[in-house]
Amino acid sequence: MQIECIDLFAGAGGLSLGLRQAGFEVRVAVDSDSCCEETYKYNHPETRFILADISTLEQRDLQEKLSGVGPVVLAGGPPCQLFSKLNQNAEDDPKGVMAYIQVLSRVSPDYAVFENVPAIVRMKKSWSCLINAFMRLGYSISYGVLAAKEFGVPQKRQRLIVIASKRGQVQLPTGRARITTVRKAIGHLPEEFGFNADHFGMNLGAENLRRILAISEGGTSRSSSESFSDSYSRMEWDNLSPTITTKCISFSNGRFGHPCYARALTVHEASLLQGFPRSFRFRGSLWQKARQVGNAVPPPVGRAIASCIIRHAKEANNK
């Protein structure tokens, strides 16, 4: 069965990759970040990428690449920084949700996927706006928090996922993957490669170098023999990584010290901890790449979501 997809707020293409791995045809991707455009086009050359704010899109821009054969899926979620619990100044501004709903109402897909941080459910305006829109437009919905570790991603990341359907309720995926670890994801890598532009660590200043050398694997600066006012830490080889963020390449951020090397994560290591394949390449400056990695949906999570929709669509067709 052919299932076609439009990916909104596509970023570097982590969600698109997972959807494609499950069998979706991702026809159109949209994002307003030009660095994401370069990365997306390099890794997804078969998909039309539209560099634009989704609120400015015309309906024909989204639908002209759709064949009209088989179900259509609209996927995506507005930037999560608006709703993250790490953002202490976050306001309940439904603007991003409204932009998603605007496209949803125009395209009227058979299925829709909305993803974001779990904290969005506490943003009453945004959350009620989303759920009410799905119901008003005739969708059955299921939603819940998915733990990336349940799908083979070696980190503590959690995402809220909503699956909406005009063909009856779709069950959320249930993770069955064996829990993997930092060691399994990046333990094979040398300290850096000359031939991989994404695999080199940021240089540490003298103070941060002293801090990281004083910390053992899995430890923090507060558990070391040194006395530091802030907490810095190294990851553990045989555990999950912390949630990969846009600052994952910075030791000063406090959580991303490599288990044994005197540096923070590299972009390549962070991408592997997000579940990207080794062949995936990012474009832009070092910090632009880190932002793309940290903002991405882990591809294995996207693949699990797509598999549930494919199974549901096949069952609906057989009724």
MARTORZA-993082 format. One record per residue (C-alpha): residue in three letters; x, y, z; chain; residue number from 1. Coordinates in nm, 2 decimals. Example, Ala and Ser with C-alpha at 12.3 -4.5 7.8 and 13.67 -1.06 7.14 Angstrom:
// residues 2
('Ala' (1.23 -0.45 0.78) 'A' 1)
('Ser' (1.37 -0.11 0.71) 'A' 2)
***
This chain:
// residues 319
('Met' (0.00 0.00 0.00) 'A' 1)
('Gln' (0.13 0.35 -0.09) 'A' 2)
('Ile' (0.11 0.60 0.19) 'A' 3)
('Glu' (0.22 0.96 0.11) 'A' 4)
('Cys' (0.33 1.21 0.36) 'A' 5)
('Ile' (0.39 1.58 0.41) 'A' 6)
('Asp' (0.64 1.66 0.69) 'A' 7)
('Leu' (0.59 2.00 0.85) 'A' 8)
('Phe' (0.87 2.16 1.07) 'A' 9)
('Ala' (1.09 1.90 0.91) 'A' 10)
('Gly' (1.42 2.01 1.04) 'A' 11)
('Ala' (1.71 1.79 0.93) 'A' 12)
('Gly' (1.47 1.51 0.85) 'A' 13)
('Gly' (1.48 1.27 1.15) 'A' 14)
('Leu' (1.11 1.21 1.14) 'A' 15)
('Ser' (1.11 1.19 0.76) 'A' 16)
('Leu' (1.38 0.92 0.77) 'A' 17)
('Gly' (1.19 0.71 1.02) 'A' 18)
('Leu' (0.87 0.74 0.81) 'A' 19)
('Arg' (1.06 0.64 0.50) 'A' 20)
('Gln' (1.22 0.35 0.67) 'A' 21)
('Ala' (0.88 0.21 0.75) 'A' 22)
('Gly' (0.76 0.25 0.39) 'A' 23)
('Phe' (0.60 0.60 0.36) 'A' 24)
('Glu' (0.66 0.81 0.05) 'A' 25)
('Val' (0.76 1.15 0.20) 'A' 26)
('Arg' (0.66 1.38 -0.09) 'A' 27)
('Val' (0.70 1.73 0.07) 'A' 28)
('Ala' (0.89 1.87 0.36) 'A' 29)
('Val' (0.87 2.22 0.50) 'A' 30)
('Asp' (1.09 2.42 0.73) 'A' 31)
('Ser' (1.20 2.78 0.76) 'A' 32)
('Asp' (1.57 2.71 0.84) 'A' 33)
('Ser' (1.80 2.73 0.54) 'A' 34)
('Cys' (2.06 2.52 0.72) 'A' 35)
('Cys' (1.80 2.25 0.76) 'A' 36)
('Glu' (1.72 2.28 0.39) 'A' 37)
('Glu' (2.08 2.19 0.30) 'A' 38)
('Thr' (2.09 1.89 0.53) 'A' 39)
('Tyr' (1.75 1.77 0.43) 'A' 40)
('Lys' (1.81 1.79 0.06) 'A' 41)
('Tyr' (2.14 1.61 0.09) 'A' 42)
('Asn' (1.99 1.31 0.28) 'A' 43)
('His' (1.64 1.31 0.12) 'A' 44)
('Pro' (1.70 1.41 -0.25) 'A' 45)
('Glu' (1.38 1.24 -0.36) 'A' 46)
('Thr' (1.16 1.48 -0.14) 'A' 47)
('Arg' (1.06 1.83 -0.24) 'A' 48)
('Phe' (1.18 2.07 0.03) 'A' 49)
('Ile' (1.00 2.40 0.07) 'A' 50)
('Leu' (1.19 2.67 0.26) 'A' 51)
('Ala' (0.91 2.87 0.41) 'A' 52)
('Asp' (0.71 2.95 0.72) 'A' 53)
('Ile' (0.42 2.70 0.71) 'A' 54)
('Ser' (0.17 2.98 0.77) 'A' 55)
('Thr' (0.26 3.13 0.43) 'A' 56)
('Leu' (0.21 2.81 0.23) 'A' 57)
('Glu' (-0.05 2.78 -0.05) 'A' 58)
('Gln' (-0.25 2.45 -0.06) 'A' 59)
('Arg' (-0.11 2.37 -0.41) 'A' 60)
('Asp' (0.24 2.39 -0.27) 'A' 61)
('Leu' (0.17 2.09 -0.05) 'A' 62)
('Gln' (-0.06 1.89 -0.27) 'A' 63)
('Glu' (0.09 1.91 -0.61) 'A' 64)
('Lys' (0.34 1.63 -0.54) 'A' 65)
('Leu' (0.07 1.40 -0.40) 'A' 66)
('Ser' (-0.05 1.13 -0.64) 'A' 67)
('Gly' (-0.40 1.09 -0.49) 'A' 68)
('Val' (-0.34 0.72 -0.47) 'A' 69)
('Gly' (-0.37 0.58 -0.12) 'A' 70)
('Pro' (-0.39 0.75 0.22) 'A' 71)
('Val' (-0.22 1.08 0.30) 'A' 72)
('Val' (-0.04 1.16 0.63) 'A' 73)
('Leu' (0.04 1.51 0.77) 'A' 74)
('Ala' (0.32 1.49 1.02) 'A' 75)
('Gly' (0.52 1.74 1.23) 'A' 76)
('Gly' (0.52 1.96 1.54) 'A' 77)
('Pro' (0.61 2.32 1.61) 'A' 78)
('Pro' (0.95 2.41 1.77) 'A' 79)
('Cys' (0.95 2.25 2.12) 'A' 80)
('Gln' (1.14 2.54 2.28) 'A' 81)
('Leu' (0.81 2.72 2.32) 'A' 82)
('Phe' (0.68 2.44 2.55) 'A' 83)
('Ser' (0.99 2.28 2.70) 'A' 84)
('Lys' (1.01 2.26 3.08) 'A' 85)
('Leu' (1.37 2.38 3.04) 'A' 86)
('Asn' (1.23 2.71 2.92) 'A' 87)
('Gln' (1.12 2.87 3.25) 'A' 88)
('Asn' (0.98 3.17 3.06) 'A' 89)
('Ala' (0.77 2.97 2.83) 'A' 90)
('Glu' (0.43 3.13 2.75) 'A' 91)
('Asp' (0.12 2.95 2.64) 'A' 92)
('Asp' (0.13 3.09 2.28) 'A' 93)
('Pro' (-0.07 2.87 2.05) 'A' 94)
('Lys' (0.07 3.03 1.73) 'A' 95)
('Gly' (0.28 2.73 1.63) 'A' 96)
('Val' (-0.01 2.49 1.69) 'A' 97)
('Met' (-0.25 2.72 1.50) 'A' 98)
('Ala' (-0.01 2.71 1.20) 'A' 99)
('Tyr' (-0.02 2.33 1.21) 'A' 100)
('Ile' (-0.40 2.33 1.23) 'A' 101)
('Gln' (-0.42 2.57 0.94) 'A' 102)
('Val' (-0.24 2.32 0.72) 'A' 103)
('Leu' (-0.44 2.03 0.86) 'A' 104)
('Ser' (-0.77 2.19 0.77) 'A' 105)
('Arg' (-0.65 2.27 0.42) 'A' 106)
('Val' (-0.50 1.94 0.33) 'A' 107)
('Ser' (-0.75 1.72 0.52) 'A' 108)
('Pro' (-0.53 1.42 0.53) 'A' 109)
('Asp' (-0.64 1.07 0.62) 'A' 110)
('Tyr' (-0.40 1.06 0.91) 'A' 111)
('Ala' (-0.21 1.32 1.11) 'A' 112)
('Val' (0.09 1.29 1.35) 'A' 113)
('Phe' (0.17 1.57 1.60) 'A' 114)
('Glu' (0.48 1.55 1.81) 'A' 115)
('Asn' (0.62 1.77 2.08) 'A' 116)
('Val' (0.76 1.78 2.44) 'A' 117)
('Pro' (0.54 1.62 2.70) 'A' 118)
('Ala' (0.50 1.96 2.88) 'A' 119)
('Ile' (0.27 2.09 2.60) 'A' 120)
('Val' (-0.02 1.92 2.77) 'A' 121)
('Arg' (0.02 2.18 3.05) 'A' 122)
('Met' (-0.02 2.46 2.81) 'A' 123)
('Lys' (-0.39 2.48 2.82) 'A' 124)
('Lys' (-0.45 2.72 2.53) 'A' 125)
('Ser' (-0.22 2.53 2.29) 'A' 126)
('Trp' (-0.33 2.18 2.39) 'A' 127)
('Ser' (-0.70 2.25 2.39) 'A' 128)
('Cys' (-0.66 2.43 2.06) 'A' 129)
('Leu' (-0.50 2.12 1.91) 'A' 130)
('Ile' (-0.74 1.86 2.05) 'A' 131)
('Asn' (-1.05 2.06 1.97) 'A' 132)
('Ala' (-0.93 2.12 1.61) 'A' 133)
('Phe' (-0.88 1.74 1.56) 'A' 134)
('Met' (-1.23 1.67 1.69) 'A' 135)
('Arg' (-1.39 1.95 1.50) 'A' 136)
('Leu' (-1.24 1.82 1.17) 'A' 137)
('Gly' (-1.36 1.47 1.23) 'A' 138)
('Tyr' (-1.06 1.29 1.36) 'A' 139)
('Ser' (-1.03 1.01 1.61) 'A' 140)
('Ile' (-0.72 1.06 1.83) 'A' 141)
('Ser' (-0.49 0.87 2.05) 'A' 142)
('Tyr' (-0.20 1.03 2.23) 'A' 143)
('Gly' (0.06 0.95 2.49) 'A' 144)
('Val' (0.43 1.00 2.59) 'A' 145)
('Leu' (0.67 0.77 2.41) 'A' 146)
('Ala' (1.01 0.69 2.56) 'A' 147)
('Ala' (1.28 0.68 2.29) 'A' 148)
('Lys' (1.47 0.40 2.48) 'A' 149)
('Glu' (1.17 0.16 2.41) 'A' 150)
('Phe' (1.25 0.19 2.04) 'A' 151)
('Gly' (1.62 0.12 2.06) 'A' 152)
('Val' (1.74 0.48 2.11) 'A' 153)
('Pro' (2.01 0.50 2.38) 'A' 154)
('Gln' (1.89 0.81 2.56) 'A' 155)
('Lys' (1.63 0.93 2.81) 'A' 156)
('Arg' (1.43 1.13 2.56) 'A' 157)
('Gln' (1.05 1.14 2.58) 'A' 158)
('Arg' (0.81 1.29 2.33) 'A' 159)
('Leu' (0.44 1.34 2.33) 'A' 160)
('Ile' (0.28 1.19 2.02) 'A' 161)
('Val' (-0.07 1.24 1.89) 'A' 162)
('Ile' (-0.20 1.02 1.61) 'A' 163)
('Ala' (-0.52 1.14 1.45) 'A' 164)
('Ser' (-0.72 0.94 1.20) 'A' 165)
('Lys' (-1.04 0.97 0.99) 'A' 166)
('Arg' (-1.06 0.59 0.97) 'A' 167)
('Gly' (-1.10 0.51 1.34) 'A' 168)
('Gln' (-0.86 0.53 1.63) 'A' 169)
('Val' (-0.49 0.42 1.58) 'A' 170)
('Gln' (-0.31 0.26 1.87) 'A' 171)
('Leu' (0.01 0.42 1.97) 'A' 172)
('Pro' (0.33 0.21 1.91) 'A' 173)
('Thr' (0.44 -0.01 2.20) 'A' 174)
('Gly' (0.82 -0.02 2.24) 'A' 175)
('Arg' (0.96 -0.37 2.24) 'A' 176)
('Ala' (1.32 -0.30 2.15) 'A' 177)
('Arg' (1.60 -0.42 2.38) 'A' 178)
('Ile' (1.73 -0.12 2.58) 'A' 179)
('Thr' (2.06 -0.01 2.42) 'A' 180)
('Thr' (2.34 0.19 2.58) 'A' 181)
('Val' (2.59 0.47 2.51) 'A' 182)
('Arg' (2.86 0.21 2.46) 'A' 183)
('Lys' (2.67 0.02 2.19) 'A' 184)
('Ala' (2.60 0.35 2.01) 'A' 185)
('Ile' (2.94 0.52 2.02) 'A' 186)
('Gly' (3.18 0.30 2.20) 'A' 187)
('His' (3.34 0.19 1.87) 'A' 188)
('Leu' (3.45 0.55 1.78) 'A' 189)
('Pro' (3.80 0.68 1.82) 'A' 190)
('Glu' (3.85 1.02 1.99) 'A' 191)
('Glu' (3.81 1.19 1.65) 'A' 192)
('Phe' (3.84 1.11 1.28) 'A' 193)
('Gly' (4.01 1.32 1.03) 'A' 194)
('Phe' (3.78 1.21 0.75) 'A' 195)
('Asn' (3.45 1.29 0.92) 'A' 196)
('Ala' (3.38 1.66 0.96) 'A' 197)
('Asp' (3.11 1.58 1.22) 'A' 198)
('His' (3.34 1.39 1.45) 'A' 199)
('Phe' (3.57 1.62 1.64) 'A' 200)
('Gly' (3.52 1.77 1.98) 'A' 201)
('Met' (3.52 2.14 2.08) 'A' 202)
('Asn' (3.84 2.26 2.24) 'A' 203)
('Leu' (3.80 2.31 2.62) 'A' 204)
('Gly' (3.94 2.60 2.80) 'A' 205)
('Ala' (4.19 2.54 3.08) 'A' 206)
('Glu' (3.93 2.55 3.35) 'A' 207)
('Asn' (3.69 2.31 3.18) 'A' 208)
('Leu' (3.97 2.08 3.09) 'A' 209)
('Arg' (4.07 2.06 3.46) 'A' 210)
('Arg' (3.70 2.00 3.55) 'A' 211)
('Ile' (3.65 1.71 3.31) 'A' 212)
('Leu' (3.99 1.54 3.39) 'A' 213)
('Ala' (3.88 1.54 3.76) 'A' 214)
('Ile' (3.55 1.35 3.68) 'A' 215)
('Ser' (3.53 0.98 3.63) 'A' 216)
('Glu' (3.29 0.79 3.40) 'A' 217)
('Gly' (2.93 0.86 3.51) 'A' 218)
('Gly' (3.05 1.10 3.77) 'A' 219)
('Thr' (2.98 1.47 3.83) 'A' 220)
('Ser' (3.20 1.76 3.94) 'A' 221)
('Arg' (3.03 1.74 4.28) 'A' 222)
('Ser' (3.14 1.38 4.33) 'A' 223)
('Ser' (3.50 1.45 4.23) 'A' 224)
('Ser' (3.78 1.55 4.47) 'A' 225)
('Glu' (3.78 1.89 4.32) 'A' 226)
('Ser' (3.54 2.17 4.43) 'A' 227)
('Phe' (3.34 2.34 4.16) 'A' 228)
('Ser' (3.04 2.58 4.21) 'A' 229)
('Asp' (2.85 2.42 3.91) 'A' 230)
('Ser' (2.77 2.06 3.83) 'A' 231)
('Tyr' (2.94 1.91 3.53) 'A' 232)
('Ser' (2.92 1.54 3.44) 'A' 233)
('Arg' (3.04 1.26 3.22) 'A' 234)
('Met' (2.80 1.00 3.07) 'A' 235)
('Glu' (2.81 0.63 3.16) 'A' 236)
('Trp' (2.91 0.37 2.90) 'A' 237)
('Asp' (2.65 0.12 3.01) 'A' 238)
('Asn' (2.36 0.35 3.06) 'A' 239)
('Leu' (2.14 0.58 2.86) 'A' 240)
('Ser' (2.26 0.92 2.76) 'A' 241)
('Pro' (2.07 1.23 2.88) 'A' 242)
('Thr' (1.82 1.38 2.64) 'A' 243)
('Ile' (2.02 1.52 2.35) 'A' 244)
('Thr' (1.97 1.89 2.32) 'A' 245)
('Thr' (2.08 2.17 2.09) 'A' 246)
('Lys' (2.38 2.22 2.32) 'A' 247)
('Cys' (2.50 1.86 2.33) 'A' 248)
('Ile' (2.84 1.95 2.20) 'A' 249)
('Ser' (2.92 2.18 2.50) 'A' 250)
('Phe' (3.08 2.04 2.82) 'A' 251)
('Ser' (2.98 2.37 2.99) 'A' 252)
('Asn' (2.62 2.27 2.94) 'A' 253)
('Gly' (2.68 2.02 3.22) 'A' 254)
('Arg' (2.56 1.68 3.10) 'A' 255)
('Phe' (2.74 1.59 2.79) 'A' 256)
('Gly' (3.09 1.49 2.89) 'A' 257)
('His' (3.22 1.19 2.70) 'A' 258)
('Pro' (3.26 0.88 2.92) 'A' 259)
('Cys' (3.63 0.87 2.88) 'A' 260)
('Tyr' (3.77 1.14 2.64) 'A' 261)
('Ala' (3.84 1.49 2.77) 'A' 262)
('Arg' (3.57 1.66 2.57) 'A' 263)
('Ala' (3.19 1.67 2.52) 'A' 264)
('Leu' (3.01 1.48 2.25) 'A' 265)
('Thr' (3.08 1.53 1.88) 'A' 266)
('Val' (2.80 1.60 1.64) 'A' 267)
('His' (2.84 1.25 1.50) 'A' 268)
('Glu' (2.82 1.09 1.84) 'A' 269)
('Ala' (2.51 1.29 1.92) 'A' 270)
('Ser' (2.34 1.19 1.60) 'A' 271)
('Leu' (2.41 0.82 1.67) 'A' 272)
('Leu' (2.26 0.87 2.02) 'A' 273)
('Gln' (1.96 1.01 1.84) 'A' 274)
('Gly' (1.92 0.69 1.63) 'A' 275)
('Phe' (2.05 0.84 1.30) 'A' 276)
('Pro' (2.25 0.60 1.08) 'A' 277)
('Arg' (2.62 0.65 1.05) 'A' 278)
('Ser' (2.58 0.76 0.68) 'A' 279)
('Phe' (2.36 1.06 0.77) 'A' 280)
('Arg' (2.54 1.39 0.72) 'A' 281)
('Phe' (2.46 1.73 0.86) 'A' 282)
('Arg' (2.53 2.07 0.69) 'A' 283)
('Gly' (2.61 2.41 0.83) 'A' 284)
('Ser' (2.84 2.54 1.11) 'A' 285)
('Leu' (2.92 2.32 1.41) 'A' 286)
('Trp' (2.65 2.49 1.62) 'A' 287)
('Gln' (2.40 2.47 1.34) 'A' 288)
('Lys' (2.46 2.10 1.31) 'A' 289)
('Ala' (2.42 2.06 1.69) 'A' 290)
('Arg' (2.09 2.24 1.67) 'A' 291)
('Gln' (1.97 2.02 1.39) 'A' 292)
('Val' (2.06 1.70 1.59) 'A' 293)
('Gly' (1.91 1.83 1.92) 'A' 294)
('Asn' (1.58 1.93 1.76) 'A' 295)
('Ala' (1.54 1.61 1.56) 'A' 296)
('Val' (1.28 1.33 1.62) 'A' 297)
('Pro' (1.48 1.01 1.66) 'A' 298)
('Pro' (1.42 0.81 1.34) 'A' 299)
('Pro' (1.34 0.48 1.52) 'A' 300)
('Val' (1.05 0.66 1.69) 'A' 301)
('Gly' (0.92 0.79 1.36) 'A' 302)
('Arg' (0.95 0.44 1.21) 'A' 303)
('Ala' (0.74 0.29 1.49) 'A' 304)
('Ile' (0.47 0.55 1.45) 'A' 305)
('Ala' (0.46 0.49 1.07) 'A' 306)
('Ser' (0.44 0.12 1.12) 'A' 307)
('Cys' (0.12 0.16 1.34) 'A' 308)
('Ile' (-0.04 0.38 1.07) 'A' 309)
('Ile' (0.05 0.13 0.79) 'A' 310)
('Arg' (-0.10 -0.16 0.99) 'A' 311)
('His' (-0.42 0.04 1.06) 'A' 312)
('Ala' (-0.46 0.16 0.70) 'A' 313)
('Lys' (-0.43 -0.20 0.58) 'A' 314)
('Glu' (-0.69 -0.32 0.83) 'A' 315)
('Ala' (-0.92 -0.04 0.73) 'A' 316)
('Asn' (-0.89 -0.13 0.36) 'A' 317)
('Asn' (-0.98 -0.49 0.44) 'A' 318)
('Lys' (-1.30 -0.41 0.62) 'A' 319)
***
